[in-house]
Amino acid sequence: MFGNMNMQELGKMLEGMQEQTQKMEEELASKELTVKTGGGLLKVTMSGKGEMIDIDIDDSLMEDKESLQILLIAAINDANKMVEDNKKKSAMGMLGGMNPFGQS
């Protein structure tokens, strides 16, 4: 793959990849992903980096601890999956379509 490439060309290529990675990280940090469960009674928002930003709980759930717990688990799991899928999609775009994660 790198047979005809000299060290200077390789260095430039790596520098370009670092810049793309930094740009991708900045884009992920600014992105917000939201999941709603329970017919909209519970809403979880995370950044593209996977940091919890907000949780909105309808007042009607405050009296039903078990339902609240179930909906929270589902929403957080769904939000985490959405974040991971978004990260993979961003990385795929950066790599120009090569799939380093195998087939999905």
N, C-alpha and C positions, 0 to 999 in steps of 0.2 A: 504494500500500500504506500509506503514512504520511500520506495527504492530510488527514485530519481529526484527526490526532494532534498535540497541542502538545508543546513541547520537554520539559516536565516529565514527561508521560506516556512519552515516548520515553526519557528518562533513567531512569525507574523500570524500564522494560522491559529496557534494557541492563544495569542493575544486577542485575536478576533473572537474566538470562542469564549474567552473570559469576559469580554465586553457584552456579548450576547447573553451570557449567563447572568451578569449583573443586571442587565435590562429586564430579563425575564423575572428575576427576584423582585425588582421594583414594581413590575406590573402585577405580580401575584400579591404583593403587600397592599396594593391599592384596590384590588378587586374584592367585592363583597358577594358572598353566596348565601342565599336564604332558603331554608326548608320550612314548610308548614306541615303540621300533622293534626290529627283529630278534627278535620274539617276546618282548619284555620284557628283552632283554639290555642295552639302552641306554635310559636315561630322562633327558630334559631337562626342567627346570622353569624357567619364566620368570615374571616379574611381569607384570601387565596393562599395564605401561608399556613392556615389551620388554626388561627387564634380566634377564640370566641369573642365576638364583638357585642352581641345583644341576645337576650332571651325575652320574649314577650309571651306572657301567660295570661289567658283569659281568666277573669275573676271566678267564673263558674268552676274552674278546676281546683281552686284553693280549698274546697270542701271535700275533694276526692283525691286523697293522697296517692292511692294505688294507681288510679288512672293517670295522674300527673307523672308518676314515676315511669310508667310504661311509655307514655308519650315523649317524655324527655329522653329516654334511652333510644327510642326509635328516631327521634329528630337528630340527636347528636350523632348516631351511627350514620344516618343518611347524609348529614352535613359533612362528616369526615370522608365518606366515600366520594361525595361531590368534589371536595377539595383535592383528593388524590387523583381523581379522573382529570380534573382541571390541570394539575401539575404535569401529568403525563401528556396531556394534549399540548401544553405549552412547550414541553421538552421536545415532543415530536416535531412541532413547528420549527423549533430552533435547529434541530438536526436535519431539517429538510426532508422529513418523511421516513428516515431510517427508524426502525423500531427496535431500540435497545432493550425493551421490556418483554420481548417474545410476543407470540400471538395471543390475542385476548379473545 
